[in-house]
Amino acid sequence: MAAHEKAQAKGEQVEGKVKKVVGGAVGNESLKAKGQAKESKGDLRQAKEKAKDTVKPE
């Protein structure tokens, strides 16, 4: 399950970055904001997974 969560985090980060860049390029502030939100969601998910990996007993 953790690998799925990590992949989902990367996907959200990439999707968010693309939306943010495209929104900025075409002057669409709404798209740019949605991209930033999606990218942030991916960042938070990635941080959560890293924290779980750190705490996980070996």
MINUBA-249551 format. One record per residue (C-alpha): x, y, z; residue number from 1. Coordinates in nm, 2 decimals. Example, Ala and Ser with C-alpha at 12.3 -4.5 7.8 and 13.67 -1.06 7.14 Angstrom:
BEGIN
1.23, -0.45, 0.78, 1
1.37, -0.11, 0.71, 2
END
This chain:
BEGIN
0.00, 0.00, 0.00, 1
0.28, 0.24, 0.08, 2
0.42, 0.22, -0.28, 3
0.07, 0.30, -0.41, 4
0.06, 0.61, -0.19, 5
0.41, 0.72, -0.29, 6
0.32, 0.69, -0.66, 7
-0.01, 0.88, -0.60, 8
0.19, 1.16, -0.43, 9
0.43, 1.18, -0.73, 10
0.13, 1.19, -0.97, 11
-0.04, 1.47, -0.78, 12
0.29, 1.67, -0.77, 13
0.34, 1.63, -1.14, 14
-0.02, 1.71, -1.23, 15
-0.02, 2.01, -1.00, 16
0.31, 2.14, -1.15, 17
0.18, 2.11, -1.51, 18
-0.15, 2.29, -1.42, 19
0.04, 2.56, -1.24, 20
0.28, 2.62, -1.53, 21
0.01, 2.61, -1.80, 22
-0.21, 2.84, -1.59, 23
0.07, 3.08, -1.56, 24
0.16, 3.06, -1.92, 25
-0.19, 3.13, -2.05, 26
-0.28, 3.38, -1.77, 27
-0.55, 3.16, -1.61, 28
-0.52, 3.23, -1.24, 29
-0.78, 2.97, -1.15, 30
-0.59, 2.69, -1.32, 31
-0.27, 2.81, -1.17, 32
-0.42, 2.81, -0.82, 33
-0.57, 2.46, -0.87, 34
-0.23, 2.34, -0.98, 35
-0.06, 2.49, -0.67, 36
-0.32, 2.32, -0.45, 37
-0.28, 1.98, -0.62, 38
0.10, 2.01, -0.60, 39
0.08, 2.09, -0.23, 40
-0.15, 1.79, -0.17, 41
0.11, 1.57, -0.33, 42
0.38, 1.73, -0.12, 43
0.18, 1.66, 0.20, 44
0.11, 1.30, 0.09, 45
0.48, 1.25, 0.02, 46
0.58, 1.39, 0.36, 47
0.33, 1.16, 0.53, 48
0.48, 0.86, 0.36, 49
0.83, 0.96, 0.45, 50
0.73, 1.00, 0.81, 51
0.57, 0.66, 0.81, 52
0.89, 0.51, 0.66, 53
1.10, 0.68, 0.93, 54
0.88, 0.55, 1.22, 55
0.83, 0.20, 1.07, 56
1.02, -0.06, 1.28, 57
1.26, -0.27, 1.08, 58
END
